[in-house]
Amino acid sequence: AKMATETREANLPKSDS
């Protein structure tokens, strides 16, 4: 479930911003 989460964040990096 880590890869899926990373992919989701990369698609919509809202937490990073």
PyMOL Python script that loads the backbone (N, CA, C, O; Angstrom):
from pymol import cmd

cmd.read_pdbstr("""\
ATOM      1  N   ALA A   1       0.844  -1.212   0.000  1.00  0.00           N
ATOM      2  CA  ALA A   1       0.000   0.000   0.000  1.00  0.00           C
ATOM      3  C   ALA A   1       0.872   1.250   0.000  1.00  0.00           C
ATOM      4  O   ALA A   1       0.370   2.374   0.013  1.00  0.00           O
ATOM      5  N   LYS A   2       2.165   1.039  -0.015  1.00  0.00           N
ATOM      6  CA  LYS A   2       3.071   2.201  -0.010  1.00  0.00           C
ATOM      7  C   LYS A   2       3.222   2.756  -1.439  1.00  0.00           C
ATOM      8  O   LYS A   2       3.171   3.965  -1.668  1.00  0.00           O
ATOM      9  N   MET A   3       3.403   1.849  -2.362  1.00  0.00           N
ATOM     10  CA  MET A   3       3.570   2.272  -3.755  1.00  0.00           C
ATOM     11  C   MET A   3       2.313   3.000  -4.238  1.00  0.00           C
ATOM     12  O   MET A   3       2.395   4.025  -4.915  1.00  0.00           O
ATOM     13  N   ALA A   4       1.151   2.452  -3.879  1.00  0.00           N
ATOM     14  CA  ALA A   4      -0.115   3.057  -4.293  1.00  0.00           C
ATOM     15  C   ALA A   4      -0.229   4.466  -3.726  1.00  0.00           C
ATOM     16  O   ALA A   4      -0.682   5.386  -4.407  1.00  0.00           O
ATOM     17  N   THR A   5       0.182   4.625  -2.484  1.00  0.00           N
ATOM     18  CA  THR A   5       0.097   5.947  -1.852  1.00  0.00           C
ATOM     19  C   THR A   5       1.057   6.920  -2.530  1.00  0.00           C
ATOM     20  O   THR A   5       0.712   8.078  -2.767  1.00  0.00           O
ATOM     21  N   GLU A   6       2.238   6.454  -2.835  1.00  0.00           N
ATOM     22  CA  GLU A   6       3.226   7.336  -3.479  1.00  0.00           C
ATOM     23  C   GLU A   6       2.731   7.773  -4.852  1.00  0.00           C
ATOM     24  O   GLU A   6       2.883   8.928  -5.250  1.00  0.00           O
ATOM     25  N   THR A   7       2.137   6.824  -5.562  1.00  0.00           N
ATOM     26  CA  THR A   7       1.635   7.140  -6.902  1.00  0.00           C
ATOM     27  C   THR A   7       0.515   8.173  -6.809  1.00  0.00           C
ATOM     28  O   THR A   7       0.440   9.104  -7.611  1.00  0.00           O
ATOM     29  N   ARG A   8      -0.346   7.991  -5.820  1.00  0.00           N
ATOM     30  CA  ARG A   8      -1.473   8.920  -5.648  1.00  0.00           C
ATOM     31  C   ARG A   8      -0.933  10.320  -5.314  1.00  0.00           C
ATOM     32  O   ARG A   8      -1.404  11.317  -5.861  1.00  0.00           O
ATOM     33  N   GLU A   9       0.022  10.385  -4.444  1.00  0.00           N
ATOM     34  CA  GLU A   9       0.579  11.692  -4.059  1.00  0.00           C
ATOM     35  C   GLU A   9       1.246  12.364  -5.256  1.00  0.00           C
ATOM     36  O   GLU A   9       1.155  13.580  -5.429  1.00  0.00           O
ATOM     37  N   ALA A  10       1.908  11.568  -6.070  1.00  0.00           N
ATOM     38  CA  ALA A  10       2.599  12.105  -7.241  1.00  0.00           C
ATOM     39  C   ALA A  10       1.572  12.654  -8.237  1.00  0.00           C
ATOM     40  O   ALA A  10       1.816  13.655  -8.911  1.00  0.00           O
ATOM     41  N   ASN A  11       0.433  11.987  -8.313  1.00  0.00           N
ATOM     42  CA  ASN A  11      -0.612  12.424  -9.231  1.00  0.00           C
ATOM     43  C   ASN A  11      -1.256  13.716  -8.743  1.00  0.00           C
ATOM     44  O   ASN A  11      -1.552  14.618  -9.527  1.00  0.00           O
ATOM     45  N   LEU A  12      -1.466  13.783  -7.443  1.00  0.00           N
ATOM     46  CA  LEU A  12      -2.066  14.987  -6.864  1.00  0.00           C
ATOM     47  C   LEU A  12      -1.328  15.368  -5.586  1.00  0.00           C
ATOM     48  O   LEU A  12      -1.845  15.173  -4.486  1.00  0.00           O
ATOM     49  N   PRO A  13      -0.136  15.903  -5.728  1.00  0.00           N
ATOM     50  CA  PRO A  13       0.674  16.289  -4.562  1.00  0.00           C
ATOM     51  C   PRO A  13       0.074  17.471  -3.823  1.00  0.00           C
ATOM     52  O   PRO A  13       0.437  18.623  -4.062  1.00  0.00           O
ATOM     53  N   LYS A  14      -0.845  17.170  -2.928  1.00  0.00           N
ATOM     54  CA  LYS A  14      -1.472  18.248  -2.153  1.00  0.00           C
ATOM     55  C   LYS A  14      -0.790  18.365  -0.791  1.00  0.00           C
ATOM     56  O   LYS A  14      -0.704  19.449  -0.214  1.00  0.00           O
ATOM     57  N   SER A  15      -0.311  17.236  -0.294  1.00  0.00           N
ATOM     58  CA  SER A  15       0.341  17.238   1.017  1.00  0.00           C
ATOM     59  C   SER A  15       1.736  17.869   0.888  1.00  0.00           C
ATOM     60  O   SER A  15       2.216  18.549   1.795  1.00  0.00           O
ATOM     61  N   ASP A  16       2.366  17.626  -0.259  1.00  0.00           N
ATOM     62  CA  ASP A  16       3.713  18.154  -0.489  1.00  0.00           C
ATOM     63  C   ASP A  16       3.654  19.684  -0.603  1.00  0.00           C
ATOM     64  O   ASP A  16       4.507  20.401  -0.078  1.00  0.00           O
ATOM     65  N   SER A  17       2.640  20.144  -1.290  1.00  0.00           N
ATOM     66  CA  SER A  17       2.524  21.587  -1.482  1.00  0.00           C
ATOM     67  C   SER A  17       2.090  22.233  -0.177  1.00  0.00           C
ATOM     68  O   SER A  17       1.930  23.452  -0.116  1.00  0.00           O
TER      69      SER A  17
END
""", "prot")
cmd.dss("prot")
cmd.show_as("cartoon", "prot")
cmd.util.cbc("prot")
cmd.orient("prot")
